[in-house]
């Protein structure tokens, strides 16, 4: 297991770190032992690691950033956007600030799994363990998709800029809960009840989602499996891939993507679905504890 650290609190400590020119919010559980970064997925937030991070923090310093545009994290400045390159640059500066001299382990879910993979391929010497949870990326695209996506993106950003977001009005908490249930119909009601407060913020008259509305637009750069695999091939550390089973996310070329990792272990949490850290936190934590042993 990890080198033992003395005790930890269930409640994280909030850090504010300037990285890549923006102030980022990072939650920290534990303050001793090796450093583990937890990277959440799209429309999620750092705080939803609440049933995984405290257990890992018994033996590690666990850091979970709100990735830019989500949770209470930084928002892209006017005229900029949310590209994978931005997330990698953000993470590179966070790692430099929070673990400048020691290697790190990365755990990434969904979009966060893609970020973790790209980072580990960019800086293989900095990462000693990688755990990718349902994070193999969106469907592959043909290069011909580029012009259409670029036009769609520009049209979407312009439409958003001309829209008065305040005119949409806040949601009631009950309405937000219904929408969360619609997005995750197979997740138990009590789990959704626990996670919802981390995904909304109070405003006058109700609540709003804690993500930048720019995320509703189509990203201009297509996802290419060949590029993802090129990054995966550069990773030198052991990699754990955790699938949520039949109800999880399975791109058509899943095996080709996984083949890029040279040192790969695979585990399936059957019935967990895509949100494995929400639905099966205890089992997932045990897997991570075993894998993150250095």
C-alpha positions in Angstrom: 0.0 0.0 0.0 0.9 3.7 0.2 3.4 4.7 2.9 1.2 5.3 5.9 0.1 8.8 6.8 -1.5 9.7 10.1 -5.3 10.3 9.9 -7.3 12.5 7.6 -10.5 14.5 7.7 -13.6 13.7 5.6 -13.8 17.4 4.8 -11.3 18.8 2.3 -9.2 21.9 2.6 -9.8 24.4 -0.2 -6.7 25.8 -2.0 -6.6 28.6 -4.5 -3.7 28.2 -7.0 -2.8 30.4 -9.9 -2.0 28.2 -12.9 -1.8 29.0 -16.6 -2.9 32.6 -15.8 -6.1 31.6 -14.0 -7.0 31.1 -10.3 -8.0 27.5 -9.8 -9.9 25.9 -6.9 -8.3 22.7 -5.7 -9.7 20.5 -2.9 -7.1 18.7 -0.7 -7.7 15.7 1.4 -4.7 14.7 3.6 -1.4 16.4 3.7 1.2 13.6 3.9 2.4 10.8 1.6 2.6 10.6 -2.2 0.5 13.0 -4.3 -2.5 11.8 -6.2 -4.6 14.1 -8.5 -8.2 13.2 -9.1 -9.6 14.7 -12.3 -13.4 14.8 -12.7 -15.4 14.5 -15.9 -17.6 16.7 -18.1 -20.3 18.6 -16.1 -19.0 17.1 -12.9 -16.9 18.8 -10.1 -14.1 18.0 -7.8 -16.3 17.7 -4.7 -18.1 14.6 -6.1 -14.9 12.6 -5.3 -16.2 12.9 -1.7 -16.7 9.1 -1.3 -13.3 8.2 -2.8 -10.8 10.9 -1.8 -11.1 10.6 2.1 -10.2 6.9 2.0 -7.3 7.5 -0.4 -6.1 10.3 1.8 -5.4 7.9 4.7 -2.2 7.2 2.9 -1.7 10.0 0.4 -2.1 13.7 -0.3 -5.1 13.8 -2.5 -5.7 16.9 -4.7 -8.9 17.4 -6.8 -9.1 20.5 -9.0 -12.3 21.9 -10.4 -11.3 21.8 -14.0 -11.7 25.1 -15.8 -15.3 25.8 -16.6 -16.8 23.5 -14.0 -17.6 23.6 -10.3 -16.1 26.6 -8.5 -13.1 26.6 -10.8 -11.8 29.2 -13.2 -13.8 30.3 -16.2 -12.2 30.8 -19.6 -11.6 34.5 -20.2 -13.8 36.3 -22.8 -12.6 35.4 -26.2 -11.1 32.1 -25.2 -12.5 28.6 -24.9 -12.1 25.1 -23.3 -9.8 23.0 -25.4 -8.0 19.9 -24.2 -4.7 21.8 -24.6 -6.0 24.3 -22.0 -6.7 21.5 -19.5 -3.2 20.0 -20.0 -1.6 23.4 -19.5 -3.7 24.1 -16.4 -2.7 20.7 -14.9 1.0 21.2 -15.8 1.1 24.4 -13.8 -0.9 22.9 -10.9 1.5 20.0 -10.7 4.5 22.4 -10.9 3.0 24.4 -8.0 1.8 21.6 -5.8 4.3 18.8 -6.4 7.3 20.5 -7.9 9.9 17.9 -7.0 8.0 14.6 -6.6 6.3 12.4 -9.1 2.5 12.2 -9.0 -0.3 9.7 -9.6 -3.3 10.6 -11.8 -6.8 9.3 -11.5 -9.2 10.6 -14.2 -12.8 9.9 -14.9 -14.4 10.4 -18.3 -13.2 13.7 -19.7 -10.7 13.8 -16.8 -9.4 10.4 -18.0 -8.6 11.9 -21.4 -6.9 14.8 -19.7 -4.9 12.5 -17.5 -3.9 10.3 -20.4 -2.8 13.3 -22.5 -0.9 14.8 -19.6 0.9 11.5 -18.8 1.8 11.1 -22.5 3.2 14.7 -22.5 5.1 14.4 -19.3 5.7 10.6 -18.8 8.6 11.3 -16.4 6.2 13.0 -14.0 3.6 10.3 -13.6 4.2 7.1 -11.7 0.7 5.6 -11.8 -2.3 6.4 -14.0 -5.9 5.2 -13.4 -8.3 5.9 -16.3 -12.0 5.5 -15.3 -14.2 5.3 -18.4 -12.1 7.9 -20.0 -11.2 6.9 -23.5 -12.7 9.9 -25.2 -15.7 10.6 -27.6 -16.2 8.8 -30.9 -13.5 9.1 -33.5 -13.9 11.6 -36.3 -12.8 11.8 -39.9 -10.6 14.8 -40.7 -13.5 16.0 -43.0 -15.5 16.8 -39.8 -13.2 19.7 -39.1 -14.7 22.5 -41.2 -18.3 21.6 -40.2 -17.4 21.5 -36.5 -15.5 24.8 -36.8 -18.6 26.5 -38.4 -20.9 25.0 -35.8 -18.7 26.2 -33.0 -18.5 29.8 -34.2 -22.2 29.9 -34.7 -22.8 28.5 -31.3 -20.4 30.9 -29.5 -22.0 33.8 -31.3 -25.5 32.7 -30.4 -24.5 32.3 -26.8 -22.9 35.8 -26.7 -26.1 37.3 -28.0 -28.2 35.5 -25.5 -29.1 37.0 -22.1 -28.4 34.1 -19.8 -30.1 35.9 -16.9 -33.3 35.8 -19.0 -33.3 32.0 -18.7 -34.1 32.4 -15.0 -32.9 30.1 -12.2 -34.1 26.6 -11.7 -35.7 25.3 -8.5 -33.7 22.8 -6.7 -36.4 20.2 -7.4 -36.1 21.0 -11.2 -32.4 20.6 -11.0 -32.8 17.3 -9.3 -35.2 16.1 -12.0 -32.8 17.1 -14.8 -29.9 15.3 -13.1 -32.1 12.2 -12.9 -32.9 12.5 -16.6 -29.2 12.7 -17.4 -28.4 9.7 -15.2 -31.5 7.6 -15.3 -29.8 4.4 -14.0 -28.2 6.0 -10.9 -30.0 5.4 -7.6 -32.0 8.3 -6.3 -30.0 8.6 -3.0 -26.8 8.9 -4.9 -28.1 11.7 -7.1 -29.5 13.4 -3.9 -26.0 13.4 -2.4 -24.2 14.6 -5.5 -26.6 17.4 -6.6 -25.4 20.0 -4.0 -21.9 19.8 -5.5 -23.2 20.6 -9.0 -25.4 23.7 -8.4 -25.0 27.1 -6.8 -27.6 29.2 -5.1 -28.8 32.3 -6.9 -31.7 34.6 -6.2 -34.8 32.7 -6.9 -33.3 29.2 -7.1 -30.1 27.5 -8.3 -27.9 27.3 -11.4 -25.6 24.6 -12.7 -22.0 25.1 -11.8 -20.6 25.1 -15.3 -19.8 27.7 -17.9 -22.7 27.9 -20.6 -19.9 27.8 -23.2 -19.8 24.0 -22.5 -23.1 23.8 -24.3 -21.4 24.6 -27.6 -19.8 22.1 -29.9 -16.0 22.0 -29.6 -14.3 23.1 -32.8 -11.5 20.5 -32.8 -12.6 16.9 -33.6 -11.4 14.0 -31.5 -9.1 11.6 -33.3 -8.3 8.2 -31.9 -4.9 8.2 -33.6 -3.9 11.2 -31.6 -5.2 9.7 -28.3 -3.2 6.5 -29.0 -0.1 8.5 -29.8 -0.2 10.0 -26.3 -1.0 6.7 -24.7 2.0 5.1 -26.3 4.3 7.6 -24.7 3.1 6.7 -21.2 5.7 4.7 -19.3 4.0 4.0 -16.0 1.5 1.2 -15.1 -2.1 2.1 -16.2 -5.3 0.8 -14.7 -8.4 1.1 -16.8 -11.8 0.7 -15.0 -14.9 0.1 -16.9 -18.4 0.5 -15.6 -19.5 -2.6 -17.5 -22.2 -2.9 -20.1 -23.8 0.3 -19.1 -20.6 2.2 -19.2 -19.1 4.2 -22.2 -17.7 2.0 -25.0 -16.4 3.7 -28.1 -16.6 1.6 -31.2 -12.7 1.4 -31.3 -12.3 0.8 -27.6 -9.8 -2.0 -28.0 -7.6 0.1 -30.4 -7.5 2.9 -27.8 -6.6 0.6 -24.9 -3.9 -1.1 -27.1 -1.9 2.1 -26.9 -1.1 1.6 -23.3 2.0 -0.6 -22.9 1.5 -1.6 -19.3 -2.2 -2.0 -18.8 -4.5 -3.7 -16.2 -8.2 -3.8 -16.8 -11.0 -4.2 -14.3 -14.8 -4.1 -14.9 -17.2 -3.1 -12.2 -20.2 -4.7 -13.8 -23.4 -2.7 -13.4 -21.6 0.4 -12.2 -22.3 2.4 -15.4 -20.3 5.4 -16.5 -20.2 7.3 -13.1 -18.2 4.6 -11.3 -17.0 6.9 -8.6 -20.6 7.8 -7.7 -22.1 4.3 -7.9 -19.4 2.0 -6.6 -17.0 4.3 -4.5 -15.9 1.6 -2.0 -15.0 -1.0 -4.7 -13.3 1.7 -6.8 -11.3 3.0 -3.9 -10.0 -0.5 -3.1 -8.9 -0.9 -6.8 -7.2 2.5 -6.7 -5.4 1.8 -3.4 -4.0 -1.4 -4.8 -3.0 0.2 -8.1 -1.5 3.4 -6.7 1.0 1.4 -4.5 4.5 2.5 -5.5 
